[in-house]
């Protein structure tokens, strides 16, 4: 009965998180099947006595009922009443605003909508900053859209407002909540880092210590992503555990365990508030509180039970949809994997001496000496000082590896399923970064405590030097790993689903033949072979891909180049619904773009509107007619004819002689002219009028002056026929997007 809470809570959380991502019908079917199974289990005495099996079936039923109940009693009524329509809104800013990918984000808690008292959360996005502070009230009129971004939905934001030129009024707060002071403390700590550290290292320290990853440069964030180390720049359970355990050790001189418990509890609450009550931090905080409570009350603690308890309570801190928060899911299952598998893995990689003595370092931090059990000798613990230095070093390194390995056994498939990508250097980055990251955490805490203390602040100044060096070292390691060949892999849908289906079938065989360990080894081997084979095949296909993709968008023009799996987006001129669908498709297939071309500021705003912060863009090529001086990262501005090297065999020439930019793509074998809408022949330079391929969305007057082999028309069926009749004389072959996307081979 010791792990009943664990099994119930883990099952409940798992089902609730799955229910967030599947359809309502699937949730109802799953819940109904579990209800029938529960009744059957209760009728069978042998099964009923086990308790665990009926309890797990009941957990499934409750999770499905909670999800469906929340959906139809709260979420859907809110969406139906206020979604996709314009409203007068009065709301309070509930958290610190932040900027990401050229957008400003404001988390609002409404007090009134259209004059009625309504309590819900809205995510406001603008292109310009709003002068507003937490707890202030903002009054504005805007169209509210149903939030399609699952990340923000899991945070409790069912509605979103996208306004680039928002008309608003701000009412200053007369009083403040306790959380307001936590936000001010976070800002103060960030100011300390900005004062003591250099411009390039301060954002990393802020990301690691207070969770402010938005201050980091896009290049640094991409490097962490490609190195498989993004979890280091998000305050997680690991960060929380390190600081809490450090504080616990520092308080050993206090003999009264109740005083220690109160101090650590206050620290957990304060740090959770300062870091914005991140779900992964709250999960770790609850588990740490339960562990400390057990020690204080002198009761034996069971970490799996603590994890199960957090699985029950965590989704309700935000909403039942909170179980779908990907940060919480990864934190939850990485902890579960470490608790279940770290020790067995440790024994597998431990050292043995000539007497058959095995030394290993377990996840709780204790060194053990396990004697040969075949001779009837019992295991005995030993102190670290009794083990030679080399074995201690080995076991320390091995412990870091095994914790990462155990965590990734569950985190890897979840990450691949959600993000469609993975890093081949994750384990290496974990090994190299664990110690420096935790040293940064400890030094950051010391600096933030000492700097405000008058004359003692000079100690903080001294500590800032090694902190600065450590941050630079981490940035260098991450950049190096991110730039290794094939360090970062994007998974195609076909390859991933084949691997997933095969793995599920193999998993079922393992469950059926659970007593035959050879089946397990066989299943792991086959799953690994299928995964690696799919990756190699996909990589080979991408290395030989050189396509021009013209998307079907009625009378718009969306053109992209896929060069060896790298996306270059050269035109994205279409209406809302079509643009949204194309953006989702690009996100699914690529996840990022190396280059996007913007013919003006409005084009830049369109990219930011549809791509949002979920689609990574490395470089913006922006035509700046008025030569505005702006130093925005990853923007390359130009106001004259320019040539850009996009890739090894791909060059983009842009002519702006007419005041409007036109793109001429030069590849190894074919040249492509992309004619934007509302463009006249006289504005096309003479040297661009005879390419191999022309892409257009409209009729070009005097088309006989143009010449090409292939003409690609992006238009509706009726308009495509009209363009074909008028421009047939300038080409040999005509392709249209009237019946779907056009994939044109450039090689």
C-alpha positions in Angstrom: 0.0 0.0 0.0 3.1 2.3 0.2 2.9 3.3 -3.4 -0.9 3.6 -3.9 -0.7 7.4 -4.0 2.2 7.2 -6.5 0.3 4.8 -8.9 -3.0 6.7 -8.6 -1.4 10.2 -9.0 0.9 9.2 -11.9 -2.0 7.5 -13.7 -4.2 10.5 -13.1 -1.7 13.0 -14.3 -0.8 10.9 -17.4 -4.4 10.6 -18.5 -5.1 14.2 -17.8 -2.1 15.3 -19.9 -3.0 13.0 -22.8 -6.6 14.2 -22.7 -5.4 17.7 -23.3 -3.9 16.7 -26.6 -6.6 14.4 -28.0 -10.2 15.0 -29.1 -13.1 15.1 -26.8 -14.6 12.0 -28.3 -11.4 10.1 -27.6 -11.5 11.3 -24.0 -15.1 10.1 -23.6 -14.3 6.7 -25.1 -11.3 6.3 -22.9 -13.2 7.3 -19.8 -16.1 5.0 -20.6 -13.8 2.0 -21.2 -12.0 2.7 -17.9 -15.4 3.0 -16.1 -16.5 -0.4 -17.4 -13.1 -1.9 -16.5 -13.4 -0.5 -12.9 -16.8 -2.1 -12.4 -15.4 -5.4 -13.7 -12.4 -5.2 -11.4 -14.6 -4.5 -8.4 -16.7 -7.6 -9.2 -13.7 -9.9 -9.4 -12.6 -10.6 -5.9 -9.0 -11.5 -6.7 -8.4 -8.3 -8.6 -10.4 -6.2 -6.1 -8.1 -7.3 -3.3 -5.0 -6.0 -5.1 -6.4 -2.4 -4.8 -3.9 -1.0 -7.3 -5.6 -2.1 -10.5 -9.1 -0.8 -9.6 -7.5 2.4 -8.3 -5.7 3.0 -11.6 -8.9 2.4 -13.5 -10.7 4.9 -11.2 -7.9 7.4 -11.8 -8.5 7.2 -15.5 -12.2 7.7 -15.0 -11.7 10.8 -12.8 -9.1 12.3 -15.1 -11.4 12.0 -18.1 -14.4 13.3 -16.2 -12.4 16.4 -15.0 -11.2 17.2 -18.5 -14.6 16.9 -20.1 -16.3 18.7 -17.2 -13.8 21.6 -17.4 -14.1 21.7 -21.2 -17.9 21.9 -21.5 -18.7 23.7 -18.2 -16.0 26.4 -18.5 -13.7 26.5 -21.5 -16.1 26.1 -24.3 -18.7 28.6 -23.0 -15.9 31.2 -22.7 -14.7 30.5 -26.2 -18.2 30.5 -27.8 -19.2 33.7 -26.1 -16.1 35.8 -26.5 -14.0 34.1 -29.1 -13.6 35.4 -32.7 -15.5 38.6 -32.0 -14.8 42.2 -30.8 -15.3 43.3 -27.2 -14.7 46.1 -24.7 -12.3 44.7 -22.2 -11.2 45.8 -18.7 -8.4 43.7 -17.3 -5.5 43.7 -14.8 -1.9 42.9 -15.8 -1.1 39.8 -13.8 2.6 39.4 -14.5 5.6 41.0 -15.9 5.4 41.8 -19.7 8.0 40.4 -21.9 9.2 40.6 -25.5 9.8 37.7 -27.8 10.4 37.6 -31.6 9.5 41.3 -32.1 6.3 41.0 -30.1 5.3 42.2 -26.7 3.2 39.9 -24.5 0.9 40.9 -21.7 -0.8 38.4 -19.4 -4.2 39.8 -18.4 -6.8 38.8 -15.9 -10.2 40.3 -16.9 -12.5 42.0 -14.6 -15.1 43.1 -17.2 -16.0 42.2 -20.7 -18.7 44.4 -22.4 -19.6 45.7 -19.0 -20.3 42.3 -17.5 -18.1 41.0 -14.7 -16.1 38.1 -16.2 -13.1 36.4 -14.7 -10.8 34.8 -17.3 -7.3 35.1 -18.6 -6.3 36.8 -21.9 -3.0 37.0 -23.7 -2.5 40.4 -25.3 0.1 40.7 -28.1 1.2 44.0 -29.5 4.0 45.3 -31.8 4.6 48.3 -29.6 5.3 48.4 -25.9 2.5 49.5 -23.5 3.3 51.7 -20.5 1.8 49.5 -17.9 2.9 47.9 -14.6 1.7 44.7 -12.9 -1.6 45.2 -11.0 -2.4 48.2 -13.3 -5.8 48.0 -15.1 -5.9 48.4 -18.9 -9.1 49.3 -20.8 -9.2 48.6 -24.6 -11.4 47.3 -27.4 -10.2 44.4 -29.4 -11.1 41.3 -31.3 -10.6 38.2 -29.1 -9.5 35.0 -30.9 -9.7 31.5 -29.5 -6.1 30.7 -28.5 -4.9 28.0 -30.9 -1.5 27.9 -29.2 -1.5 24.8 -26.9 1.4 26.2 -24.9 -0.6 29.2 -23.8 -3.9 27.3 -23.5 -2.2 25.0 -21.0 -1.2 28.1 -19.0 -4.8 29.0 -18.7 -5.1 31.6 -21.5 -8.1 30.5 -23.6 -8.4 33.8 -25.5 -5.8 36.0 -27.2 -5.8 39.5 -28.6 -3.4 40.4 -31.4 -3.2 44.2 -31.9 -0.4 46.0 -33.6 -1.9 49.5 -33.1 -3.8 49.2 -29.9 -5.9 52.1 -28.6 -6.0 51.8 -24.8 -6.2 53.5 -21.4 -4.3 52.5 -18.3 -5.5 53.0 -14.7 -2.7 52.8 -12.1 -3.2 50.4 -9.3 -4.1 51.9 -5.9 -2.9 48.8 -4.0 -0.7 45.8 -4.9 -0.9 42.0 -4.4 1.9 40.1 -2.7 2.9 38.7 -6.1 3.7 42.3 -7.3 6.5 42.5 -4.7 7.9 39.2 -6.0 8.0 40.7 -9.5 9.8 43.8 -8.2 12.3 41.5 -6.4 12.8 39.6 -9.7 13.5 43.0 -11.5 15.9 44.0 -8.7 17.8 40.8 -9.1 17.9 41.2 -12.8 19.3 44.8 -12.3 22.1 43.4 -10.1 23.1 41.0 -12.9 23.0 43.9 -15.4 25.2 46.0 -13.1 27.8 43.4 -12.2 28.0 41.2 -15.3 28.9 42.0 -19.0 26.2 42.6 -21.6 26.7 39.1 -23.1 26.6 37.1 -19.9 24.0 38.9 -17.8 21.1 37.5 -19.8 22.3 33.9 -19.2 22.6 34.5 -15.4 19.1 36.0 -15.4 17.7 33.0 -17.3 19.3 30.4 -15.1 18.5 32.1 -11.7 15.2 33.9 -12.2 13.8 32.3 -15.3 14.1 35.4 -17.6 15.0 33.6 -20.8 13.5 36.4 -22.9 16.4 38.7 -22.3 18.7 36.2 -24.0 19.7 36.8 -27.6 18.1 34.6 -30.3 21.5 33.2 -31.2 22.1 32.0 -27.7 18.6 30.5 -27.3 19.0 28.7 -30.6 22.4 27.4 -29.5 20.9 25.9 -26.3 18.1 24.4 -28.3 20.4 22.8 -30.9 22.7 21.5 -28.1 19.7 19.9 -26.4 20.3 22.0 -23.3 17.2 24.3 -23.3 16.2 23.0 -19.9 19.2 24.7 -18.3 17.8 28.2 -19.2 14.4 27.5 -17.8 14.1 27.4 -14.0 13.2 23.8 -13.4 13.0 21.3 -10.6 16.7 20.6 -10.8 17.6 24.3 -10.2 15.1 24.4 -7.3 16.5 21.2 -5.7 20.1 22.5 -5.9 19.3 25.7 -4.1 17.0 24.1 -1.5 19.5 21.4 -0.7 22.3 24.0 -0.4 20.2 26.0 2.0 19.4 22.9 4.0 23.1 22.2 4.4 23.8 25.8 5.4 21.2 25.5 8.1 22.7 22.5 9.8 24.0 24.6 12.7 20.3 25.2 13.7 19.4 22.4 16.0 15.6 23.1 16.0 14.2 21.2 13.1 10.9 23.2 13.2 12.9 26.5 12.6 14.7 24.9 9.7 11.4 23.7 8.2 9.9 27.2 8.4 12.9 28.8 6.8 13.0 26.4 3.9 9.3 26.6 3.4 9.5 30.4 3.2 12.4 30.1 0.8 10.5 27.7 -1.5 7.5 30.0 -1.6 9.6 33.1 -2.2 11.7 31.5 -5.0 8.7 30.0 -6.7 7.1 33.5 -6.7 10.2 35.2 -8.0 10.5 32.7 -10.9 6.9 33.3 -11.8 5.3 30.2 -10.3 6.6 28.0 -13.2 4.8 24.6 -13.1 8.1 22.7 -13.0 9.3 24.8 -10.1 6.0 24.3 -8.2 6.2 20.5 -8.8 9.7 20.4 -7.3 8.7 22.8 -4.5 5.8 20.6 -3.4 8.0 17.5 -3.4 10.7 19.3 -1.4 8.1 20.5 1.1 6.8 17.0 1.5 10.3 15.6 2.0 11.1 18.3 4.5 7.8 17.7 6.3 8.6 14.0 6.6 12.0 14.8 8.1 10.5 17.4 10.5 7.8 15.0 11.7 10.2 12.1 11.6 8.3 10.1 9.2 9.7 7.9 6.4 9.2 9.6 3.0 8.5 7.9 -0.4 9.6 10.1 -3.3 7.3 8.3 -5.7 4.3 9.0 -3.5 5.4 12.7 -3.4 5.5 12.7 -7.2 2.0 11.1 -7.4 0.6 13.7 -5.0 2.0 16.5 -7.2 0.4 14.8 -10.2 -3.0 15.1 -8.5 -2.7 18.7 -7.2 -0.6 20.5 -9.9 -3.2 20.6 -12.7 -5.6 22.4 -10.5 -3.1 25.2 -9.6 -3.7 26.7 -13.1 -6.6 24.6 -14.5 -7.1 20.9 -15.6 -5.6 22.0 -18.9 -2.4 22.7 -16.8 -1.5 19.0 -17.1 -0.8 19.7 -20.8 1.9 22.2 -20.0 4.9 20.7 -21.8 7.4 22.0 -19.2 5.5 20.3 -16.4 5.2 17.1 -18.4 8.9 16.9 -19.1 9.8 17.8 -15.5 7.3 15.2 -14.1 8.4 12.3 -16.3 12.1 13.1 -16.0 11.7 12.9 -12.2 9.8 9.7 -12.5 12.4 8.1 -14.7 15.2 9.1 -12.3 13.4 7.7 -9.3 12.6 4.4 -11.2 15.8 3.7 -13.2 18.7 5.7 -12.0 19.9 3.2 -9.4 19.6 0.1 -11.7 21.6 2.0 -14.3 24.2 3.0 -11.7 24.8 -0.6 -10.8 25.2 -1.4 -14.5 28.0 1.1 -14.9 29.6 0.8 -11.5 33.3 -0.1 -10.8 34.4 -3.5 -9.6 37.6 -4.4 -7.9 39.5 -7.7 -7.9 37.6 -8.8 -4.8 34.2 -8.4 -6.5 33.4 -5.2 -4.6 31.1 -2.9 -6.5 31.2 0.9 -5.9 28.4 3.1 -7.2 26.9 6.5 -6.6 23.1 6.4 -6.3 20.8 9.3 -7.2 20.3 10.3 -3.5 24.0 11.1 -3.2 25.3 8.2 -1.1 28.3 6.0 -2.0 27.7 2.3 -1.4 30.0 -0.7 -1.4 28.1 -3.8 -2.5 29.8 -7.1 -1.7 29.4 -10.3 -3.7 25.9 -11.5 -2.8 26.6 -15.0 -4.2 28.9 -15.6 -1.2 26.2 -14.5 1.2 27.9 -11.2 2.1 25.6 -8.3 3.0 25.9 -4.8 1.5 27.4 -2.1 3.6 27.6 1.6 3.2 31.0 3.4 3.2 32.1 7.0 3.6 33.4 8.9 0.7 36.7 9.3 2.4 37.2 5.5 2.3 37.2 5.4 -1.5 40.2 6.4 -3.5 40.1 9.6 -5.5 39.9 8.1 -8.9 36.9 6.0 -8.0 35.2 9.0 -6.4 35.8 11.0 -9.6 34.5 8.1 -11.8 31.4 7.7 -9.7 30.7 11.5 -9.7 30.9 11.6 -13.5 28.9 8.4 -13.8 26.2 9.7 -11.6 25.7 12.8 -13.8 25.6 10.6 -16.9 23.2 8.1 -15.4 20.8 10.8 -14.2 20.7 12.3 -17.7 20.4 8.9 -19.3 17.5 7.9 -16.9 15.7 11.2 -17.4 16.0 11.0 -21.2 14.5 7.5 -21.3 11.1 9.1 -20.9 11.8 12.7 -21.9 13.2 11.8 -25.3 10.1 10.2 -26.8 7.9 12.9 -25.4 10.2 15.7 -26.7 10.3 14.1 -30.2 6.5 13.7 -30.2 5.8 17.3 -29.2 8.6 19.2 -30.8 9.4 16.9 -33.8 13.1 17.4 -33.1 15.9 16.2 -30.9 19.6 16.8 -30.3 22.3 14.1 -30.6 24.5 15.9 -28.1 22.1 16.1 -25.2 24.0 13.7 -23.0 27.3 15.4 -23.8 25.9 18.8 -23.0 24.4 17.5 -19.7 27.8 16.1 -18.7 29.7 19.3 -19.6 27.2 21.8 -18.2 25.9 20.3 -15.0 28.7 21.5 -12.7 29.1 25.0 -14.3 25.4 25.6 -14.3 25.0 24.7 -10.7 28.0 26.9 -9.8 26.3 29.7 -11.6 23.2 29.1 -9.5 25.1 29.2 -6.2 27.2 32.2 -7.2 24.0 34.0 -8.4 22.3 33.4 -5.1 25.3 34.7 -3.2 25.6 37.8 -5.4 21.9 38.6 -5.0 22.1 38.2 -1.2 25.3 40.1 -0.6 25.1 43.0 -3.1 22.3 44.9 -1.2 24.2 44.6 2.1 26.1 47.9 2.2 29.9 47.4 2.5 29.5 43.6 2.0 28.5 44.3 -1.6 32.2 44.3 -2.5 32.3 40.6 -1.8 29.4 40.3 -4.4 31.5 42.3 -6.8 34.4 39.9 -6.4 32.1 36.9 -6.8 30.8 38.4 -10.1 34.2 37.8 -11.8 34.1 34.0 -11.6 30.3 34.2 -12.3 31.0 36.1 -15.5 33.7 33.7 -16.5 31.5 30.7 -15.9 28.7 32.2 -18.0 31.1 32.8 -20.8 32.4 29.2 -20.5 28.8 27.9 -20.7 28.0 30.0 -23.8 31.2 28.8 -25.5 30.4 25.1 -24.7 26.8 25.4 -26.0 27.9 27.2 -29.1 30.5 24.6 -29.9 28.1 21.7 -29.4 25.3 23.4 -31.4 27.6 23.8 -34.3 28.8 20.2 -34.5 27.6 18.3 -37.6 24.2 16.7 -37.2 23.9 18.0 -33.6 20.3 18.8 -34.1 17.8 16.7 -36.0 14.4 17.7 -37.3 12.0 14.6 -37.5 9.8 14.2 -40.5 6.2 13.1 -39.8 6.3 9.8 -41.8 9.6 8.7 -40.2 8.4 9.5 -36.7 5.0 7.8 -36.9 6.6 4.6 -38.4 9.0 4.4 -35.4 6.1 5.2 -33.0 3.9 2.5 -34.3 6.7 -0.1 -34.3 7.7 0.9 -30.7 4.1 0.6 -29.5 3.7 -2.9 -31.0 7.1 -4.0 -29.5 6.0 -2.5 -26.1 2.8 -4.6 -26.2 4.9 -7.7 -26.9 7.1 -6.9 -23.9 4.1 -6.6 -21.7 2.6 -9.9 -22.9 5.9 -11.8 -22.5 7.1 -9.8 -19.5 8.9 -12.7 -18.0 11.1 -13.3 -21.0 13.9 -10.7 -20.8 15.2 -11.6 -24.3 12.0 -10.1 -25.6 12.7 -6.8 -23.9 16.3 -6.7 -25.3 15.0 -7.6 -28.8 12.3 -4.8 -28.6 14.8 -2.2 -27.5 17.2 -3.2 -30.3 14.5 -3.2 -33.0 13.1 0.1 -31.9 16.6 1.6 -32.0 17.3 0.2 -35.4 14.0 1.6 -36.8 14.7 5.0 -35.3 18.3 5.2 -36.6 17.3 3.9 -40.0 14.6 6.4 -40.3 16.9 9.2 -39.3 19.6 8.1 -41.8 17.1 7.8 -44.6 15.6 11.2 -43.8 19.0 12.8 -43.6 20.0 11.3 -47.0 16.7 12.6 -48.6 17.3 16.1 -47.1 20.8 16.2 -48.4 19.5 15.7 -51.9 16.5 18.0 -51.6 16.5 21.3 -53.5 12.9 22.4 -54.1 11.0 25.5 -54.8 7.6 25.3 -52.9 4.8 27.5 -54.1 1.8 27.2 -51.7 -1.8 27.2 -52.7 -3.2 30.4 -51.3 -5.8 31.5 -53.8 -4.7 35.0 -55.0 -1.8 35.4 -52.7 1.9 34.5 -53.2 3.7 32.2 -50.7 7.1 31.0 -52.0 9.7 29.0 -50.0 13.0 27.1 -50.9 13.8 23.8 -49.2 17.6 23.4 -49.5 18.8 20.2 -47.8 16.1 20.5 -45.2 16.8 24.2 -44.5 13.9 26.6 -45.2 14.2 30.0 -46.9 10.9 31.8 -47.0 10.9 34.4 -49.8 7.2 35.5 -50.0 4.4 35.2 -47.5 1.7 37.5 -49.0 -1.8 36.1 -48.3 -4.9 36.4 -46.2 -5.4 35.4 -42.6 -6.9 31.9 -42.8 -4.6 30.6 -45.5 -1.5 32.2 -44.0 -2.3 30.6 -40.6 -2.6 27.1 -42.3 0.6 27.6 -44.2 2.4 28.8 -41.0 1.2 25.6 -39.2 2.4 23.4 -42.0 5.9 25.1 -42.0 6.0 24.8 -38.3 5.2 21.1 -38.5 7.7 20.3 -41.3 10.6 22.6 -40.4 10.2 24.3 -37.0 12.4 27.1 -38.1 13.5 29.2 -41.1 17.1 30.2 -41.9 16.0 33.2 -43.9 12.8 35.2 -44.5 12.5 38.0 -47.0 10.5 41.1 -46.1 9.6 43.6 -48.8 8.6 46.2 -46.2 7.8 46.8 -42.5 4.2 45.5 -43.0 5.7 42.2 -44.4 7.8 42.0 -41.3 4.7 42.5 -39.1 2.9 39.8 -41.1 5.7 37.2 -40.4 5.7 38.1 -36.7 1.9 37.9 -36.5 1.6 34.4 -38.0 4.9 32.8 -37.0 4.5 33.9 -33.4 7.2 32.8 -30.9 6.9 29.1 -31.7 8.6 29.4 -35.1 12.3 30.2 -35.0 13.6 32.6 -37.7 17.4 33.1 -37.9 17.6 36.0 -40.3 15.3 38.7 -41.6 16.2 40.3 -44.9 14.3 43.6 -44.7 14.0 46.2 -47.4 14.2 49.6 -45.6 13.2 52.2 -48.1 13.8 55.1 -45.7 17.0 53.8 -44.3 15.8 53.7 -40.7 18.7 53.1 -38.3 17.7 50.1 -36.1 20.0 47.6 -34.4 17.6 44.7 -33.9 19.2 41.3 -33.7 18.9 39.0 -36.7 17.6 41.8 -39.0 19.6 42.6 -42.1 18.3 45.9 -43.5 19.1 47.3 -46.9 17.9 50.1 -49.2 19.7 49.4 -52.4 20.3 46.6 -54.9 21.8 43.7 -52.8 23.0 40.2 -53.2 22.7 37.6 -50.3 24.4 34.2 -50.2 21.6 32.0 -48.7 23.4 28.6 -48.9 26.3 26.9 -50.8 24.4 26.8 -54.2 21.8 29.4 -53.6 22.1 33.2 -54.1 19.3 35.8 -53.8 19.6 39.0 -55.8 17.2 41.9 -54.8 16.6 44.8 -57.1 15.0 47.9 -55.6 15.5 50.4 -58.4 11.8 51.1 -58.7 11.3 51.6 -55.0 9.8 48.1 -54.7 12.0 45.1 -54.1 11.9 42.1 -56.5 13.7 38.8 -55.9 15.8 36.9 -58.3 16.9 33.5 -57.1 20.1 31.9 -58.6 20.7 28.2 -58.0 23.2 25.8 -59.5 21.1 24.9 -62.5 18.0 27.2 -62.5 17.3 30.9 -62.0 13.9 31.9 -60.6 12.2 35.3 -60.8 9.5 35.9 -58.1 7.2 38.8 -59.1 5.3 40.3 -56.2 1.7 41.4 -56.5 1.0 44.9 -58.0 4.2 44.9 -60.0 4.7 46.4 -63.4 7.0 45.2 -66.2 8.9 48.5 -66.3 10.0 47.8 -62.8 11.7 44.5 -63.7 15.4 45.0 -64.6 16.5 43.9 -68.1 18.9 41.3 -66.7 16.1 39.6 -64.7 13.6 39.2 -67.6 14.8 35.9 -68.9 15.1 33.4 -66.1 14.5 29.7 -66.2 11.4 30.0 -64.1 8.9 32.8 -63.2 6.5 32.8 -60.2 3.6 35.3 -60.3 0.2 35.8 -58.8 -1.1 38.3 -61.4 -1.1 39.1 -65.1 2.0 41.1 -66.2 1.3 43.6 -68.9 3.5 43.3 -72.0 4.4 39.7 -70.9 5.9 39.1 -74.3 9.0 41.0 -73.0 9.5 38.2 -70.5 10.9 34.8 -71.4 11.1 31.6 -69.3 10.9 27.8 -69.6 8.5 27.3 -66.7 5.7 29.6 -65.4 4.3 29.0 -62.0 1.0 30.8 -61.3 -0.3 31.2 -57.7 -4.0 32.0 -58.1 -7.5 30.6 -57.9 -8.7 28.4 -60.7 -10.5 31.1 -62.6 -7.8 33.7 -62.3 -5.1 31.1 -63.1 -6.8 30.4 -66.4 -6.9 34.1 -67.2 -3.2 34.5 -66.4 -2.3 31.4 -68.5 -4.1 32.8 -71.6 -2.3 36.2 -71.3 1.2 34.9 -70.5 1.3 31.6 -72.6 3.5 33.2 -75.2 6.4 33.9 -72.7 6.9 30.3 -71.5 6.9 26.6 -72.5 5.3 25.0 -69.5 2.7 26.3 -67.0 2.0 25.1 -63.5 -0.7 26.5 -61.2 -1.6 26.2 -57.5 -5.3 26.0 -58.3 -5.4 22.3 -57.3 -2.8 22.4 -54.6 0.8 23.3 -53.7 3.4 23.2 -56.5 6.8 21.5 -55.7 9.3 22.6 -58.3 12.7 20.8 -58.5 15.6 23.2 -58.7 18.1 20.3 -59.1 
